[in-house]
Amino acid sequence: MLVAITHAVSPNLNQCELSHIPRQEISFEQARAQHAQYEQVLAELGCQVIRLTGAIDMPDSVFVEDIAVVLDELAIITRPGAETRRAETSVIAEGVSGFRDLSRIDSPGTIDGGDVLRIEKTLYVGNSERTNESGIFQLTGLVEPYGYEVVPVPVDGCLHLKSAVTQLGENTLLINQSWVEASVFVGRHLIEVDPEETHAANALLVGSEIIYPTSFPKTLARIEEEGFSVHTVDMSELQKAEGAVTCCSLIFRR
Ligand code: CIR
């Protein structure tokens, strides 16, 4: 059984952090409806969806992925790179604590969960504007005892590692090579995003099914051509907050 922790969309979403895209008016009502649809697809794919609400005043609290790294053996509560997001951690810690023992990233370390791409026992960790060397060092110390290898990955031009590369299947990744070096992933099958769809590398793998935004039809065609089973969701409003499909849930085995 998979659990998917989500957080309700904040009415303050328009005050979200933005790093790489210009600010646009976000429709709260539409964002909320799109988020509910996303949760419904998670439920249809067999997840027990647990929607938290405790950080509802915090603009970016819908993006739960950044606040924890949940592994089978433990969960790491991050110290987000954006100071405005650090108060989100207590609500997520409480939500995850029923399922895992918790460890934490301490100052001066920073990690955003959007920078952590787990493939089996390898954690690729983006060294980004949000995740620093101290954070990566601390994370390594916490997970190595459980047999994980941490691979730091330079990220340039986008918010997180998972803006640039995500997993589609056992050994297949979706990648935008202008933001991350493909050589890091040697031995893996890479599908490149369509050059006209720079933000298209973020797909959410749930079991063997993929959740993917409707907004990147050319890249979607590439993914489907390779035989993957894709469920599309309209994420237009959350994308205006620099969100994507992986950021809106924490998915883990019960
Ligand atoms: C932020 O800048 O922190 C939010 N506006 C967006 C976070 C998106 N998170 C993610 O991709 N993991």
py3Dmol code that shows the C-alpha trace and the ligand (Angstrom):
import py3Dmol

protein = """\
ATOM      1  CA  MET A   1       0.000   0.000   0.000  1.00  0.00           C
ATOM      2  CA  LEU A   2       1.325   3.429  -0.944  1.00  0.00           C
ATOM      3  CA  VAL A   3       0.679   6.518   1.139  1.00  0.00           C
ATOM      4  CA  ALA A   4       0.583   9.934  -0.536  1.00  0.00           C
ATOM      5  CA  ILE A   5       0.848  12.892   1.816  1.00  0.00           C
ATOM      6  CA  THR A   6      -0.403  16.135   0.324  1.00  0.00           C
ATOM      7  CA  HIS A   7      -1.199  19.573   1.716  1.00  0.00           C
ATOM      8  CA  ALA A   8      -4.190  21.737   0.872  1.00  0.00           C
ATOM      9  CA  VAL A   9      -3.517  24.731  -1.388  1.00  0.00           C
ATOM     10  CA  SER A  10      -2.961  27.929   0.597  1.00  0.00           C
ATOM     11  CA  PRO A  11      -5.181  30.941  -0.172  1.00  0.00           C
ATOM     12  CA  ASN A  12      -1.858  32.861  -0.017  1.00  0.00           C
ATOM     13  CA  LEU A  13      -0.397  30.946  -2.977  1.00  0.00           C
ATOM     14  CA  ASN A  14       0.034  34.221  -4.870  1.00  0.00           C
ATOM     15  CA  GLN A  15       2.792  35.155  -2.393  1.00  0.00           C
ATOM     16  CA  CYS A  16       4.813  32.029  -3.242  1.00  0.00           C
ATOM     17  CA  GLU A  17       8.559  31.958  -3.760  1.00  0.00           C
ATOM     18  CA  LEU A  18       9.606  32.318  -7.413  1.00  0.00           C
ATOM     19  CA  SER A  19      13.124  31.882  -8.757  1.00  0.00           C
ATOM     20  CA  HIS A  20      13.089  31.231 -12.486  1.00  0.00           C
ATOM     21  CA  ILE A  21       9.724  32.356 -13.834  1.00  0.00           C
ATOM     22  CA  PRO A  22       7.954  35.727 -13.812  1.00  0.00           C
ATOM     23  CA  ARG A  23       5.106  36.316 -11.381  1.00  0.00           C
ATOM     24  CA  GLN A  24       1.616  35.852 -12.839  1.00  0.00           C
ATOM     25  CA  GLU A  25      -1.778  36.032 -11.147  1.00  0.00           C
ATOM     26  CA  ILE A  26      -2.769  32.581  -9.880  1.00  0.00           C
ATOM     27  CA  SER A  27      -6.419  31.607  -9.547  1.00  0.00           C
ATOM     28  CA  PHE A  28      -6.740  30.079  -6.077  1.00  0.00           C
ATOM     29  CA  GLU A  29     -10.034  28.386  -6.965  1.00  0.00           C
ATOM     30  CA  GLN A  30      -8.565  26.832 -10.086  1.00  0.00           C
ATOM     31  CA  ALA A  31      -5.404  25.791  -8.269  1.00  0.00           C
ATOM     32  CA  ARG A  32      -7.507  24.118  -5.597  1.00  0.00           C
ATOM     33  CA  ALA A  33      -9.605  22.280  -8.188  1.00  0.00           C
ATOM     34  CA  GLN A  34      -6.505  21.112 -10.088  1.00  0.00           C
ATOM     35  CA  HIS A  35      -4.904  19.951  -6.865  1.00  0.00           C
ATOM     36  CA  ALA A  36      -8.048  17.971  -5.940  1.00  0.00           C
ATOM     37  CA  GLN A  37      -7.942  16.332  -9.380  1.00  0.00           C
ATOM     38  CA  TYR A  38      -4.270  15.443  -8.828  1.00  0.00           C
ATOM     39  CA  GLU A  39      -5.170  13.854  -5.480  1.00  0.00           C
ATOM     40  CA  GLN A  40      -7.971  11.921  -7.154  1.00  0.00           C
ATOM     41  CA  VAL A  41      -5.551  10.439  -9.700  1.00  0.00           C
ATOM     42  CA  LEU A  42      -3.235   9.439  -6.838  1.00  0.00           C
ATOM     43  CA  ALA A  43      -6.167   7.686  -5.163  1.00  0.00           C
ATOM     44  CA  GLU A  44      -7.145   5.962  -8.433  1.00  0.00           C
ATOM     45  CA  LEU A  45      -3.594   4.671  -8.689  1.00  0.00           C
ATOM     46  CA  GLY A  46      -3.982   3.015  -5.299  1.00  0.00           C
ATOM     47  CA  CYS A  47      -2.521   5.596  -2.925  1.00  0.00           C
ATOM     48  CA  GLN A  48      -4.011   6.319   0.462  1.00  0.00           C
ATOM     49  CA  VAL A  49      -4.107  10.114   0.188  1.00  0.00           C
ATOM     50  CA  ILE A  50      -3.601  12.001   3.446  1.00  0.00           C
ATOM     51  CA  ARG A  51      -4.221  15.706   2.984  1.00  0.00           C
ATOM     52  CA  LEU A  52      -2.648  17.917   5.639  1.00  0.00           C
ATOM     53  CA  THR A  53      -3.944  21.421   6.339  1.00  0.00           C
ATOM     54  CA  GLY A  54      -1.827  22.703   9.240  1.00  0.00           C
ATOM     55  CA  ALA A  55       0.343  25.104   7.235  1.00  0.00           C
ATOM     56  CA  ILE A  56      -2.555  26.581   5.260  1.00  0.00           C
ATOM     57  CA  ASP A  57      -1.361  30.194   5.715  1.00  0.00           C
ATOM     58  CA  MET A  58       2.059  29.445   4.256  1.00  0.00           C
ATOM     59  CA  PRO A  59       2.052  30.243   0.533  1.00  0.00           C
ATOM     60  CA  ASP A  60       4.156  27.285  -0.643  1.00  0.00           C
ATOM     61  CA  SER A  61       2.854  24.618   1.743  1.00  0.00           C
ATOM     62  CA  VAL A  62       1.188  22.656  -1.080  1.00  0.00           C
ATOM     63  CA  PHE A  63       4.692  21.697  -2.263  1.00  0.00           C
ATOM     64  CA  VAL A  64       5.223  19.023   0.387  1.00  0.00           C
ATOM     65  CA  GLU A  65       7.963  17.211  -1.524  1.00  0.00           C
ATOM     66  CA  ASP A  66      10.509  19.842  -0.506  1.00  0.00           C
ATOM     67  CA  ILE A  67      10.018  19.329   3.217  1.00  0.00           C
ATOM     68  CA  ALA A  68      10.857  15.641   3.650  1.00  0.00           C
ATOM     69  CA  VAL A  69      12.788  12.785   2.103  1.00  0.00           C
ATOM     70  CA  VAL A  70      10.921   9.621   2.999  1.00  0.00           C
ATOM     71  CA  LEU A  71      12.797   6.337   2.642  1.00  0.00           C
ATOM     72  CA  ASP A  72      11.716   2.853   3.717  1.00  0.00           C
ATOM     73  CA  GLU A  73      13.946   3.030   6.787  1.00  0.00           C
ATOM     74  CA  LEU A  74      13.521   6.631   7.976  1.00  0.00           C
ATOM     75  CA  ALA A  75      12.316  10.075   6.978  1.00  0.00           C
ATOM     76  CA  ILE A  76      14.540  13.129   6.856  1.00  0.00           C
ATOM     77  CA  ILE A  77      12.857  16.442   7.569  1.00  0.00           C
ATOM     78  CA  THR A  78      14.688  18.964   5.450  1.00  0.00           C
ATOM     79  CA  ARG A  79      15.788  22.501   6.152  1.00  0.00           C
ATOM     80  CA  PRO A  80      14.422  24.211   3.016  1.00  0.00           C
ATOM     81  CA  GLY A  81      16.686  26.563   1.124  1.00  0.00           C
ATOM     82  CA  ALA A  82      14.087  29.345   1.096  1.00  0.00           C
ATOM     83  CA  GLU A  83      13.844  30.818   4.585  1.00  0.00           C
ATOM     84  CA  THR A  84      10.140  31.578   4.082  1.00  0.00           C
ATOM     85  CA  ARG A  85       9.482  27.843   3.806  1.00  0.00           C
ATOM     86  CA  ARG A  86      11.189  26.639   6.983  1.00  0.00           C
ATOM     87  CA  ALA A  87       8.047  26.929   9.117  1.00  0.00           C
ATOM     88  CA  GLU A  88       6.367  24.307   6.918  1.00  0.00           C
ATOM     89  CA  THR A  89       8.507  21.593   8.498  1.00  0.00           C
ATOM     90  CA  SER A  90       6.574  21.062  11.757  1.00  0.00           C
ATOM     91  CA  VAL A  91       3.329  20.158   9.994  1.00  0.00           C
ATOM     92  CA  ILE A  92       5.019  17.723   7.624  1.00  0.00           C
ATOM     93  CA  ALA A  93       7.073  16.213  10.446  1.00  0.00           C
ATOM     94  CA  GLU A  94       3.875  15.532  12.361  1.00  0.00           C
ATOM     95  CA  GLY A  95       2.245  13.992   9.283  1.00  0.00           C
ATOM     96  CA  VAL A  96       5.178  11.707   8.526  1.00  0.00           C
ATOM     97  CA  SER A  97       5.947  10.763  12.144  1.00  0.00           C
ATOM     98  CA  GLY A  98       3.139   8.211  12.220  1.00  0.00           C
ATOM     99  CA  PHE A  99       4.956   6.220   9.542  1.00  0.00           C
ATOM    100  CA  ARG A 100       8.705   6.671  10.044  1.00  0.00           C
ATOM    101  CA  ASP A 101      11.363   7.619  12.581  1.00  0.00           C
ATOM    102  CA  LEU A 102      12.468  11.162  11.818  1.00  0.00           C
ATOM    103  CA  SER A 103      15.911  12.707  11.348  1.00  0.00           C
ATOM    104  CA  ARG A 104      16.594  16.330  10.509  1.00  0.00           C
ATOM    105  CA  ILE A 105      18.905  18.536   8.485  1.00  0.00           C
ATOM    106  CA  ASP A 106      20.398  21.250  10.711  1.00  0.00           C
ATOM    107  CA  SER A 107      21.816  24.727  10.070  1.00  0.00           C
ATOM    108  CA  PRO A 108      23.844  25.629   8.057  1.00  0.00           C
ATOM    109  CA  GLY A 109      22.661  22.772   5.872  1.00  0.00           C
ATOM    110  CA  THR A 110      19.818  23.237   3.427  1.00  0.00           C
ATOM    111  CA  ILE A 111      17.983  20.675   1.341  1.00  0.00           C
ATOM    112  CA  ASP A 112      14.806  20.897  -0.714  1.00  0.00           C
ATOM    113  CA  GLY A 113      13.273  17.484  -1.340  1.00  0.00           C
ATOM    114  CA  GLY A 114      12.814  18.544  -4.970  1.00  0.00           C
ATOM    115  CA  ASP A 115      16.570  18.089  -5.256  1.00  0.00           C
ATOM    116  CA  VAL A 116      16.503  14.445  -4.171  1.00  0.00           C
ATOM    117  CA  LEU A 117      15.914  11.851  -6.879  1.00  0.00           C
ATOM    118  CA  ARG A 118      15.869   8.341  -5.418  1.00  0.00           C
ATOM    119  CA  ILE A 119      16.412   5.388  -7.693  1.00  0.00           C
ATOM    120  CA  GLU A 120      16.545   2.201  -5.624  1.00  0.00           C
ATOM    121  CA  LYS A 121      19.461   2.702  -3.221  1.00  0.00           C
ATOM    122  CA  THR A 122      20.957   5.707  -5.030  1.00  0.00           C
ATOM    123  CA  LEU A 123      20.059   9.244  -4.027  1.00  0.00           C
ATOM    124  CA  TYR A 124      21.001  11.762  -6.698  1.00  0.00           C
ATOM    125  CA  VAL A 125      21.029  15.111  -4.895  1.00  0.00           C
ATOM    126  CA  GLY A 126      21.018  18.403  -6.765  1.00  0.00           C
ATOM    127  CA  ASN A 127      23.515  20.984  -5.608  1.00  0.00           C
ATOM    128  CA  SER A 128      21.206  23.866  -6.424  1.00  0.00           C
ATOM    129  CA  GLU A 129      20.181  27.318  -5.235  1.00  0.00           C
ATOM    130  CA  ARG A 130      18.181  25.534  -2.497  1.00  0.00           C
ATOM    131  CA  THR A 131      20.417  22.617  -1.511  1.00  0.00           C
ATOM    132  CA  ASN A 132      23.935  23.243  -0.244  1.00  0.00           C
ATOM    133  CA  GLU A 133      27.011  21.123   0.433  1.00  0.00           C
ATOM    134  CA  SER A 134      26.400  20.967   4.184  1.00  0.00           C
ATOM    135  CA  GLY A 135      22.890  19.660   3.546  1.00  0.00           C
ATOM    136  CA  ILE A 136      24.211  16.997   1.179  1.00  0.00           C
ATOM    137  CA  PHE A 137      26.944  16.056   3.680  1.00  0.00           C
ATOM    138  CA  GLN A 138      24.405  15.680   6.502  1.00  0.00           C
ATOM    139  CA  LEU A 139      22.021  13.689   4.316  1.00  0.00           C
ATOM    140  CA  THR A 140      24.850  11.349   3.350  1.00  0.00           C
ATOM    141  CA  GLY A 141      25.657  10.675   7.007  1.00  0.00           C
ATOM    142  CA  LEU A 142      22.013   9.875   7.746  1.00  0.00           C
ATOM    143  CA  VAL A 143      21.392   7.451   4.872  1.00  0.00           C
ATOM    144  CA  GLU A 144      24.736   5.700   4.351  1.00  0.00           C
ATOM    145  CA  PRO A 145      24.182   3.381   7.346  1.00  0.00           C
ATOM    146  CA  TYR A 146      21.156   2.019   5.469  1.00  0.00           C
ATOM    147  CA  GLY A 147      23.167   1.266   2.337  1.00  0.00           C
ATOM    148  CA  TYR A 148      22.259   4.309   0.250  1.00  0.00           C
ATOM    149  CA  GLU A 149      24.786   5.961  -2.024  1.00  0.00           C
ATOM    150  CA  VAL A 150      24.490   9.743  -2.332  1.00  0.00           C
ATOM    151  CA  VAL A 151      25.544  11.230  -5.666  1.00  0.00           C
ATOM    152  CA  PRO A 152      25.792  15.052  -5.657  1.00  0.00           C
ATOM    153  CA  VAL A 153      24.689  16.534  -8.990  1.00  0.00           C
ATOM    154  CA  PRO A 154      25.360  20.114 -10.143  1.00  0.00           C
ATOM    155  CA  VAL A 155      22.141  21.795 -11.307  1.00  0.00           C
ATOM    156  CA  ASP A 156      22.199  24.972 -13.351  1.00  0.00           C
ATOM    157  CA  GLY A 157      19.380  27.118 -14.721  1.00  0.00           C
ATOM    158  CA  CYS A 158      16.390  25.607 -12.929  1.00  0.00           C
ATOM    159  CA  LEU A 159      14.945  25.372  -9.421  1.00  0.00           C
ATOM    160  CA  HIS A 160      15.624  21.757  -8.447  1.00  0.00           C
ATOM    161  CA  LEU A 161      17.264  18.590  -9.726  1.00  0.00           C
ATOM    162  CA  LYS A 162      13.793  17.181 -10.353  1.00  0.00           C
ATOM    163  CA  SER A 163      12.984  20.187 -12.567  1.00  0.00           C
ATOM    164  CA  ALA A 164      15.684  18.739 -14.819  1.00  0.00           C
ATOM    165  CA  VAL A 165      15.369  14.979 -14.450  1.00  0.00           C
ATOM    166  CA  THR A 166      12.873  12.460 -13.062  1.00  0.00           C
ATOM    167  CA  GLN A 167      12.317   8.718 -13.226  1.00  0.00           C
ATOM    168  CA  LEU A 168       9.844   7.175 -15.687  1.00  0.00           C
ATOM    169  CA  GLY A 169      10.618   3.501 -15.235  1.00  0.00           C
ATOM    170  CA  GLU A 170      13.060   1.103 -13.642  1.00  0.00           C
ATOM    171  CA  ASN A 171      16.042   2.408 -15.584  1.00  0.00           C
ATOM    172  CA  THR A 172      14.511   5.196 -17.677  1.00  0.00           C
ATOM    173  CA  LEU A 173      14.793   8.896 -16.935  1.00  0.00           C
ATOM    174  CA  LEU A 174      13.155  11.964 -18.459  1.00  0.00           C
ATOM    175  CA  ILE A 175      15.754  14.708 -18.757  1.00  0.00           C
ATOM    176  CA  ASN A 176      16.423  18.265 -19.854  1.00  0.00           C
ATOM    177  CA  GLN A 177      20.142  18.128 -20.621  1.00  0.00           C
ATOM    178  CA  SER A 178      20.491  21.902 -20.676  1.00  0.00           C
ATOM    179  CA  TRP A 179      20.001  21.954 -16.890  1.00  0.00           C
ATOM    180  CA  VAL A 180      21.820  18.799 -15.798  1.00  0.00           C
ATOM    181  CA  GLU A 181      24.718  16.744 -17.224  1.00  0.00           C
ATOM    182  CA  ALA A 182      23.510  13.502 -18.779  1.00  0.00           C
ATOM    183  CA  SER A 183      26.873  11.879 -18.002  1.00  0.00           C
ATOM    184  CA  VAL A 184      25.854  11.641 -14.321  1.00  0.00           C
ATOM    185  CA  PHE A 185      23.274   9.026 -15.333  1.00  0.00           C
ATOM    186  CA  VAL A 186      25.497   6.814 -17.442  1.00  0.00           C
ATOM    187  CA  GLY A 187      24.005   3.352 -17.997  1.00  0.00           C
ATOM    188  CA  ARG A 188      20.443   4.606 -17.754  1.00  0.00           C
ATOM    189  CA  HIS A 189      18.050   5.057 -20.677  1.00  0.00           C
ATOM    190  CA  LEU A 190      17.372   8.781 -21.150  1.00  0.00           C
ATOM    191  CA  ILE A 191      14.372  10.376 -22.852  1.00  0.00           C
ATOM    192  CA  GLU A 192      15.075  14.019 -23.647  1.00  0.00           C
ATOM    193  CA  VAL A 193      12.293  16.621 -23.307  1.00  0.00           C
ATOM    194  CA  ASP A 194      11.128  18.299 -26.498  1.00  0.00           C
ATOM    195  CA  PRO A 195      13.352  21.383 -27.016  1.00  0.00           C
ATOM    196  CA  GLU A 196      10.261  23.644 -27.065  1.00  0.00           C
ATOM    197  CA  GLU A 197       9.152  22.354 -23.648  1.00  0.00           C
ATOM    198  CA  THR A 198      11.966  23.226 -21.267  1.00  0.00           C
ATOM    199  CA  HIS A 199       9.964  22.608 -18.058  1.00  0.00           C
ATOM    200  CA  ALA A 200       8.770  19.178 -19.181  1.00  0.00           C
ATOM    201  CA  ALA A 201      11.221  16.919 -17.323  1.00  0.00           C
ATOM    202  CA  ASN A 202       9.120  16.557 -14.180  1.00  0.00           C
ATOM    203  CA  ALA A 203       7.007  13.389 -14.182  1.00  0.00           C
ATOM    204  CA  LEU A 204       5.687  11.549 -11.131  1.00  0.00           C
ATOM    205  CA  LEU A 205       6.136   7.786 -11.011  1.00  0.00           C
ATOM    206  CA  VAL A 206       3.530   6.014  -8.867  1.00  0.00           C
ATOM    207  CA  GLY A 207       4.181   2.292  -8.864  1.00  0.00           C
ATOM    208  CA  SER A 208       4.560   1.683 -12.596  1.00  0.00           C
ATOM    209  CA  GLU A 209       2.179   4.468 -13.659  1.00  0.00           C
ATOM    210  CA  ILE A 210       3.100   8.042 -14.512  1.00  0.00           C
ATOM    211  CA  ILE A 211       1.333  11.281 -13.606  1.00  0.00           C
ATOM    212  CA  TYR A 212       2.237  14.023 -16.055  1.00  0.00           C
ATOM    213  CA  PRO A 213       1.038  17.581 -16.819  1.00  0.00           C
ATOM    214  CA  THR A 214      -1.187  18.255 -19.836  1.00  0.00           C
ATOM    215  CA  SER A 215       0.955  21.284 -20.722  1.00  0.00           C
ATOM    216  CA  PHE A 216       3.793  19.426 -22.482  1.00  0.00           C
ATOM    217  CA  PRO A 217       2.133  17.490 -25.344  1.00  0.00           C
ATOM    218  CA  LYS A 218       5.292  16.988 -27.415  1.00  0.00           C
ATOM    219  CA  THR A 219       7.236  15.459 -24.551  1.00  0.00           C
ATOM    220  CA  LEU A 220       4.138  13.473 -23.545  1.00  0.00           C
ATOM    221  CA  ALA A 221       4.146  11.935 -27.039  1.00  0.00           C
ATOM    222  CA  ARG A 222       7.792  10.933 -26.588  1.00  0.00           C
ATOM    223  CA  ILE A 223       6.993   9.256 -23.261  1.00  0.00           C
ATOM    224  CA  GLU A 224       3.978   7.401 -24.649  1.00  0.00           C
ATOM    225  CA  GLU A 225       5.913   6.284 -27.739  1.00  0.00           C
ATOM    226  CA  GLU A 226       8.219   4.418 -25.383  1.00  0.00           C
ATOM    227  CA  GLY A 227       5.245   2.481 -24.000  1.00  0.00           C
ATOM    228  CA  PHE A 228       4.743   4.168 -20.629  1.00  0.00           C
ATOM    229  CA  SER A 229       1.274   4.404 -19.131  1.00  0.00           C
ATOM    230  CA  VAL A 230       0.547   8.089 -18.462  1.00  0.00           C
ATOM    231  CA  HIS A 231      -2.262   9.841 -16.573  1.00  0.00           C
ATOM    232  CA  THR A 232      -2.388  13.544 -17.394  1.00  0.00           C
ATOM    233  CA  VAL A 233      -3.392  16.321 -15.017  1.00  0.00           C
ATOM    234  CA  ASP A 234      -3.873  20.031 -15.629  1.00  0.00           C
ATOM    235  CA  MET A 235      -1.395  21.803 -13.326  1.00  0.00           C
ATOM    236  CA  SER A 236      -1.467  25.251 -14.968  1.00  0.00           C
ATOM    237  CA  GLU A 237      -2.027  27.266 -11.771  1.00  0.00           C
ATOM    238  CA  LEU A 238       0.490  25.386  -9.614  1.00  0.00           C
ATOM    239  CA  GLN A 239       3.007  25.708 -12.458  1.00  0.00           C
ATOM    240  CA  LYS A 240       2.676  29.505 -12.111  1.00  0.00           C
ATOM    241  CA  ALA A 241       4.005  28.983  -8.561  1.00  0.00           C
ATOM    242  CA  GLU A 242       6.954  27.063 -10.037  1.00  0.00           C
ATOM    243  CA  GLY A 243       5.376  23.798  -8.942  1.00  0.00           C
ATOM    244  CA  ALA A 244       5.217  20.532 -10.822  1.00  0.00           C
ATOM    245  CA  VAL A 245       3.778  17.051 -10.353  1.00  0.00           C
ATOM    246  CA  THR A 246       6.420  15.578  -8.051  1.00  0.00           C
ATOM    247  CA  CYS A 247       6.336  18.514  -5.617  1.00  0.00           C
ATOM    248  CA  CYS A 248       2.728  18.109  -4.535  1.00  0.00           C
ATOM    249  CA  SER A 249       3.046  14.760  -2.764  1.00  0.00           C
ATOM    250  CA  LEU A 250       5.259  12.598  -0.599  1.00  0.00           C
ATOM    251  CA  ILE A 251       4.725   9.028  -1.759  1.00  0.00           C
ATOM    252  CA  PHE A 252       6.056   6.073   0.187  1.00  0.00           C
ATOM    253  CA  ARG A 253       5.306   2.500   1.170  1.00  0.00           C
ATOM    254  CA  ARG A 254       3.142   2.223   4.265  1.00  0.00           C
TER     255      ARG A 254
END
"""
ligand_1 = """\
12
CIR
C 9.278 27.398 -4.241
O 9.895 28.218 -4.921
O 9.771 26.871 -3.248
C 7.858 27.059 -4.645
N 7.229 28.218 -5.191
C 7.846 25.942 -5.664
C 8.415 24.677 -5.132
C 8.317 23.559 -6.097
N 8.829 22.377 -5.535
C 9.343 21.370 -6.225
O 9.447 21.442 -7.432
N 9.787 20.330 -5.546
"""
view = py3Dmol.view(width=600, height=400)
view.addModel(protein, "pdb")
view.setStyle({"model": 0}, {"cartoon": {"style": "trace"}})
view.addModel(ligand_1, "xyz")
view.setStyle({"model": 1}, {"stick": {}})
view.zoomTo()
view.show()
